[in-house]
């Protein structure tokens, strides 16, 4: 029965974003941040077929949570940033809402979410992004308190002065490369990251599409701003699409990928790329750190963040987009990177 439900959930993953109706234009006055309760159910094992197993490729499973909330706007988590100490998180939903809170731990394992708040993203004119039809918010980057958000369908990037205004910050439109116009309607920017301030890409915003393909079938990426703006590509392997990315403390670059077919269902993969090779015209590839299918505790994995734990471990946090569907799940998973 579990596999049947997950199979049905897999069908929703690609169909649901195409079926979401445009929001009513009457939603003009943004709501203030609201406190919400997020209920958690522990995920103790990552692989149902072998509950005692902890090592998966280059990763070790730390723990996970299945999340739920009675708030009508909770769900659809498509981007994630966890604070440097792993304590707090900020996520965005693909219906243009912020969700933030505290991750509670016991013995290094996540056990719950507390102090949670939700708020609509506010546009440049004071209306919500959802009200203006910019609701397919899919990617999130943090540059020391300036947040960048990628919006599919309209192929825009906006930024927020989160350090000064918090969840009440208004979006500012970021100039976009003209090549954005060539991206597929629902396969736009899913990965955003700000390059380290020390290095050749300083001042550069890295943006990679979900499945905007070049003539060779590889995934298009963009270097925006900085000293060397331009395009690069990521080698597409096995029909996986890119759903998020993050920089590691050691300066390397991880991408989160998702696979879907009607016959095989859903899978996820983590792959490492070299930031030093990210230059205009480059074709990037790198080793797979971990891959998982529906035999594991995954759903539609779309958010990825990294932080360093107090003991020095590099911890990866992943979240899923449940598409606001009753047969999908919002889950949060954490892994230790064993082989940095």
N, C-alpha and C positions, 0 to 999 in steps of 0.2 A: 504493500500500500504506500509506503514511504516513497519508493521510486516512482510510483504512478503519480503521486502528488507533485513530486519534484519535476517529473516530465511535463505535467501540465503547466507548472510554474515556468519551465523553460520556454514554452510556447509564448507566454506573456512577455518575455524579456524583450523581444524585438518588435512585437506587435503593439504593445501598449503605447510607446511614445508616439506612434503614428495616429493613434485614436484619440489622444487627448484634445479636447475642444479648446479653442481660444477662450481666455477668460473674459468675463464681462467688463466692458469699458467703464462701468459704473463704479468699479473698485478703485476710487481715486485717492481716498484718504488713508494713508498707511496706519496700521495698528501699532501701538507701542509694544516693546518686548513683553512677552507673557511667560510667567513661570509655568512649567509643565512637569508632570510626573512621567518618568520613563521606567517601565517595569523591565526587569532583567531575569532571564532564565539561563543558568550556567550551561556552557558547552564544555564538558570535561575532556572529550576525546575528539580528535579531528577526523579520524577514519573509523567509520562504524564497523567495518569488517575486522579491525584489529584495534580495539579500544586502548590497549596498553602502549601502542606505538606512539613515540614522541618525535622521532626524527623523520623529516621529509625533505630529501635533497639536502640543500645547504641550510635548511631552517629547522628549528626545534619549536614545537608547539608549546606555548605558554598557557593558553586558555582562551575562552571566548564567551560571548553573551548573545542570546537572542533577545532583541529589544522590541518593545511595544509601548504605545502611548494612546490614551483616549483622545488626545488632541487631533482634530480633523486634518491638520496640515503636517502631522508627523509622518515621515516616510520618504521614499524616493531619494535616499542619500547618495549623492553622486560625486562629492568631493570632500576631502578631509584634511585637516591639519591638526596635529597633536603638539602640545607645547614641548619645549626642549627637555623638560623633566618628566614628561609623560603624564602629568597630572590632569591637565585640562585639554579639551578638544573644541574645535570649531568645525562644523560641517555645513554643507549647503545641500538643499534639496533641488531636484530638477523642476520644481514649481516656484523657484526664486524665493526661498525662505532660508534664513540662517537658523541653525540649531547649535547651541553650545552648552557645555556642561563639564562636570568633573568625572573622571574615571576613578572609581574606588577599587583599591587593590587589597588582597590578602595573600601574604607570602609571594608577592611578585605576580600574582594572577589577577586579572580583572574580575570583579565580583558584582559590580553594579554601576549605575550612573546616578549622580546626584547634582543638585543645584542647576538643573537644566532650564534653559530658556529658548524661546522661539520668536522670531520676528521676520516680517517681510523685508526683502531687499528694496531699498528706496532708490528711485531713478534720479537723474539730474534735475528734473522738474518738480520733485517732491511726490509724484505719484509712485506707486509700487512698480517694480519691473514687470510683475505679472499683469498688471492692468494695461500696460502698453504692449503686451504680447511678447515681451522678452523673458519668457518663463522657462525656457529649456536650458537652465544654468547647469553646467556639467563639470567645470574644472575650477580649481582654486589654488592660488599661490600666495605666500606671505613673504613680503620683503620688509621685515622689521616693523610691522604694524600697518604697512600699506598692503591691502589685499587686492589681488587681481582675480577676476572671475571671467571665464569663457562661456559664451552663450551660443549654443548651436542654433541652427535654422537661420537666425539673422547674422551669424558669423561675426559677432562683435566680442571685444574684450573691454571690460570696464574695470575701474579701480576705485577703492574705498579707503578713506583715511580712518581706519579702524582704531588706530592708536589714540586719536583725538576724540572721535565721536562714537566709537563702539558700534552697536547694532543700529544706531540712528544715522550712520554715515550715508551720504548720498553718493551715487555712482558718478564717476567721471569717465567719459568715453576715451579710450586709448586709440590712437591712430593705428589702423590695421594695414597689413600689406595688401595690395590690390589682388594678390593671388588667392586671398581668402574667398573671393567671389566664386572661385572654381570648385570649392569644396562641396561635396554632396549635402543635400538638405539636412539629413539627420545623421550625418557622419562627420561632423565638424570637430572643433577643438575639444579634446577630452583630457589633455595633459597640459598643465601649466606649471612652470617652475622658474624661479629667479636664480640666475647664475651667481656663484659666490663672488663677493666683492673683491677678493684677491684672486686674480687669474685673468687669462686672456679674454674671457667672456664677461668680465665685469660690466654691469649696466645693461645686460642682455636679458630679455624675457624669452624663455624657451616655450614654444607652443607646438604640440604634436596632435594631429588629427586622429580621430577614431579609425576611419577608413577612407581618407582622401588619398587615392592612389595615383602614382605617376604612371608613365607609359609602360614601365617595366613591372608594374603591379606591387611596388613598394609604397610604404605609408609616408605621406608628406609631413615634414616638420618645418618650423620657421624659427629663425633667430631675429628677434624684434629689438631694435635699438642697439646700443653698444657700438663697438668699433667695427664689427664684421657682420652686419645684418645680411640675411639671405635665406635660402632654402637648403634643407638637407632631407634625406630619407632614412627610414628605418626598414630593414629587411623584413618583409612579411613572411612568416613561416606557418604553414599548416592552417591557414584560414583564420588565424587569431587576429582580433582587433585590439587596439590600445584603448584602455579605459581610465588610466591615471598614471602618475609618475611621482617620484620623489628623489631628492638628493640625499645621499648618505653622509654621515659625519666625516667619512674619509674622502669625500669629494666625488665618488662615483655616482652613477645615475641608474635608478631602477625604473622599469616600466611594468605596469600591471596590464595583463592582456586577458581577453575573454574570447572563447570559442563557442559558437552555437550552430547546430544543424538540427533539423526536425528529427532525424534518425538517431543521432548520438546525444542530443541534449546539450547541456552547458558544461564548460570547463573553464578553468582559470590558469594563468601562468605568470610567473615572475621572471623577468630577464634583466640582466645587468648590461648596461652600455657604458662606454668610456666617454666621460665628459670632454677629455682632451681631444677626442677625435671628432667632436661636434663642430664642424666648420662648414661654410657654404659649399654645396656640391657633394658632401660626403654621403656614403651609404653606410649606415651603422648596423652592427650586429653584435651579439654577445651571448654569453652562456646562460642557460636556463638554471635558475636557482631552485625552482619548485613548480610542479604542475599537478593539478587535481581536477577530478571529474565529479560526477554526482554520487560517487561512492564515498565522498568526503563531505564534511560539513561546510558546504559552500552554497551560495545562491548567485545572484547576479552581481558579482564583485566589481565595484566601480570606484572605490576610494582607497587611497594608499598614503600613509605617512610614516616617517621614521624619527626616532629619538634615541638618545643614549640614557640607559638606566643608571641608577646610582652606583651600581657595581661595575659599570663600564660596558655592559652588553648593549649592542645595537638592536633595538626592538622595532619591528614592523607592525603597524596596525592597519587592518583592512576593514572596510565596511561594504555592505551590499545595498543595492537599490532594489526595493521590493515593488517598484512601479505602482505603489498604492493598491496592490492586488492582495486579495484575501488568501491566495494560494502561494504567495511568495513570502519570504522572511527578510526582516532587517537584522543582520547579524554583524557583530564586531569580533574580529579574530586578532590575536597577537602571537607573533613568532619572534624568537631570537635568531639573529643571523649568526650561525655557528661558524661558517667559513667566510669571513669578510673578504 
